Amino acid sequence: MNPVADLLGRVAGFALRLALGLAAAVFLVSLLLASVLAVAGMSLWALFTGRRPAPLVVFGRMRERSRQYSQGVWRAGPAAPGAAPRGEVVDVDAREVEEPRRPQP
């Protein structure tokens, strides 16, 4: 190819990448602005209604759950009443269960 066509191809590619990058930046900024406006609107609504703002409630619950699970909710605790202790094997006798016979008409 000739050098002029290569130069025009590179310039067009750079312009296309620049346009797509700018479009992505505009999209991300508009998404961020929309989320900030939504949180501010919900907070104002919460002030008018006298309730806690919804984002604070959600993040408060998430913080409580993470604190609860980090303190060992999943660790082995006391067994339920009447349950066999862990590690102990309970052996039972197996028996065959027959299907009930149906009366013939």
Backbone hydrogen bonds in HBPLUS format (Angstrom, degrees):
<---DONOR---> <-ACCEPTOR-->    atom                        ^
c    i                          cat <-CA-CA->   ^        H-A-AA   ^      H-
h    n   atom  resd res      DA  || num        DHA   H-A  angle D-A-AA Bond
n    s   type  num  typ     dist DA aas  dist angle  dist       angle   num
A0006-ASP N   A0002-ASN O   3.26 MM   4  6.58 160.0  2.30 152.5 158.3     1
A0007-LEU N   A0003-PRO O   2.99 MM   4  6.11 157.9  2.04 142.6 148.5     2
A0008-LEU N   A0004-VAL O   2.95 MM   4  6.18 160.7  1.99 148.8 154.1     3
A0009-GLY N   A0005-ALA O   2.90 MM   4  6.07 152.5  1.97 145.7 153.4     4
A0010-ARG N   A0006-ASP O   2.93 MM   4  6.17 156.4  1.98 149.0 155.0     5
A0011-VAL N   A0007-LEU O   2.96 MM   4  6.16 160.4  2.00 150.3 155.8     6
A0012-ALA N   A0008-LEU O   2.92 MM   4  6.03 159.0  1.96 144.8 150.9     7
A0013-GLY N   A0009-GLY O   2.91 MM   4  6.07 156.6  1.97 143.7 150.4     8
A0014-PHE N   A0010-ARG O   2.88 MM   4  6.06 157.4  1.94 147.2 153.5     9
A0015-ALA N   A0011-VAL O   2.89 MM   4  6.07 158.3  1.94 147.3 153.5    10
A0016-LEU N   A0012-ALA O   2.91 MM   4  6.10 154.0  1.98 145.8 152.9    11
A0017-ARG N   A0013-GLY O   2.93 MM   4  6.15 162.9  1.96 148.6 153.2    12
A0018-LEU N   A0014-PHE O   2.87 MM   4  6.04 156.9  1.93 147.9 154.8    13
A0019-ALA N   A0015-ALA O   2.90 MM   4  6.07 156.2  1.96 145.0 151.3    14
A0020-LEU N   A0016-LEU O   2.93 MM   4  6.17 162.4  1.96 152.6 157.1    15
A0021-GLY N   A0017-ARG O   2.89 MM   4  6.02 155.2  1.95 145.6 152.9    16
A0022-LEU N   A0018-LEU O   2.93 MM   4  6.12 157.2  1.98 146.8 152.8    17
A0023-ALA N   A0019-ALA O   2.93 MM   4  6.15 154.5  2.00 144.8 152.3    18
A0024-ALA N   A0020-LEU O   2.93 MM   4  6.15 156.8  1.98 146.4 152.4    19
A0025-ALA N   A0021-GLY O   2.94 MM   4  6.17 155.2  2.00 145.5 152.6    20
A0026-VAL N   A0022-LEU O   2.88 MM   4  6.11 159.5  1.93 151.2 156.3    21
A0027-PHE N   A0023-ALA O   2.94 MM   4  6.15 156.6  2.00 145.7 152.4    22
A0028-LEU N   A0024-ALA O   2.93 MM   4  6.18 164.1  1.95 151.3 155.0    23
A0029-VAL N   A0025-ALA O   2.95 MM   4  6.11 162.4  1.98 150.3 155.3    24
A0030-SER N   A0026-VAL O   2.93 MM   4  6.06 158.4  1.97 146.8 153.0    25
A0031-LEU N   A0027-PHE O   2.90 MM   4  6.11 152.0  1.98 148.6 156.7    26
A0032-LEU N   A0028-LEU O   2.92 MM   4  6.13 156.9  1.98 147.0 153.2    27
A0033-LEU N   A0029-VAL O   2.90 MM   4  6.09 158.9  1.94 147.4 153.4    28
A0034-ALA N   A0030-SER O   2.89 MM   4  6.03 155.9  1.95 143.6 150.2    29
A0035-SER N   A0031-LEU O   3.00 MM   4  6.22 156.6  2.06 145.5 151.4    30
A0036-VAL N   A0032-LEU O   2.98 MM   4  6.20 157.7  2.03 149.0 155.3    31
A0037-LEU N   A0033-LEU O   2.93 MM   4  6.12 159.9  1.97 148.7 154.3    32
A0038-ALA N   A0034-ALA O   2.90 MM   4  6.09 151.4  1.98 143.7 151.9    33
A0039-VAL N   A0035-SER O   2.97 MM   4  6.18 162.3  2.00 149.3 153.3    34
A0040-ALA N   A0036-VAL O   2.93 MM   4  6.09 159.9  1.97 147.7 153.9    35
A0041-GLY N   A0037-LEU O   2.83 MM   4  5.96 155.5  1.89 145.1 152.2    36
A0042-MET N   A0038-ALA O   2.91 MM   4  6.13 160.7  1.95 149.4 154.3    37
A0043-SER N   A0039-VAL O   2.91 MM   4  6.06 151.9  1.99 144.0 152.3    38
A0044-LEU N   A0040-ALA O   2.93 MM   4  6.16 157.6  1.98 148.3 153.9    39
A0045-TRP N   A0041-GLY O   2.93 MM   4  6.11 158.6  1.97 147.5 153.8    40
A0046-ALA N   A0042-MET O   2.88 MM   4  6.07 150.3  1.97 141.6 149.8    41
A0047-LEU N   A0043-SER O   2.97 MM   4  6.27 146.8  2.08 142.4 151.4    42
A0048-PHE N   A0044-LEU O   3.00 MM   4  6.34 153.4  2.08 149.1 155.8    43
A0049-THR N   A0045-TRP O   2.95 MM   4  6.18 153.6  2.02 149.3 156.4    44
A0050-GLY N   A0046-ALA O   2.84 MM   4  5.72 129.8  2.09 140.2 151.8    45
A0051-ARG N   A0046-ALA O   3.14 MM   5  5.03 125.5  2.46 137.7 144.4    46
A0056-LEU N   A0053-PRO O   3.09 MM   3  5.51 122.1  2.44 108.2 121.9    47
A0057-VAL N   A0053-PRO O   3.16 MM   4  6.51 151.4  2.25 150.3 158.9    48
A0058-VAL N   A0054-ALA O   2.97 MM   4  6.23 166.8  1.99 162.0 164.2    49
A0059-PHE N   A0055-PRO O   2.97 MM   4  6.09 172.3  1.97 151.3 153.8    50
A0060-GLY N   A0056-LEU O   2.86 MM   4  5.79 144.0  1.99 136.3 146.8    51
A0061-ARG N   A0057-VAL O   2.95 MM   4  6.18 155.2  2.02 147.2 153.1    52
A0062-MET N   A0058-VAL O   2.99 MM   4  6.29 159.8  2.03 149.3 155.2    53
A0063-ARG N   A0059-PHE O   2.95 MM   4  6.07 153.6  2.02 141.4 148.3    54
A0064-GLU N   A0060-GLY O   2.96 MM   4  6.21 155.5  2.02 146.2 152.7    55
A0065-ARG N   A0061-ARG O   2.92 MM   4  6.18 164.0  1.94 154.9 158.7    56
A0066-SER N   A0062-MET O   2.97 MM   4  6.15 164.1  2.00 149.3 153.6    57
A0067-ARG N   A0063-ARG O   2.99 MM   4  6.11 155.4  2.05 144.3 151.3    58
A0068-GLN N   A0064-GLU O   2.82 MM   4  6.00 154.4  1.89 147.8 155.7    59
A0069-TYR N   A0065-ARG O   2.85 MM   4  6.08 164.7  1.88 156.4 159.4    60
A0070-SER N   A0066-SER O   2.95 MM   4  5.96 145.2  2.08 138.7 148.1    61
A0071-GLN N   A0067-ARG O   3.20 MM   4  6.30 129.2  2.47 136.1 147.1    62
A0071-GLN N   A0068-GLN O   3.29 MM   3  5.36 140.0  2.46  95.2 106.0    63
A0072-GLY N   A0069-TYR O   3.33 MM   3  5.41 162.9  2.36 101.0 105.8    64
A0075-ARG N   A0072-GLY O   3.27 MM   3  5.10 155.1  2.33  95.8 103.3    65
A0083-ALA N   A0080-ALA O   3.09 MM   3  5.49 164.2  2.12 135.1 135.6    66
A0088-GLU N   A0085-PRO O   3.39 MM   3  5.96 161.8  2.43 130.6 132.3    67
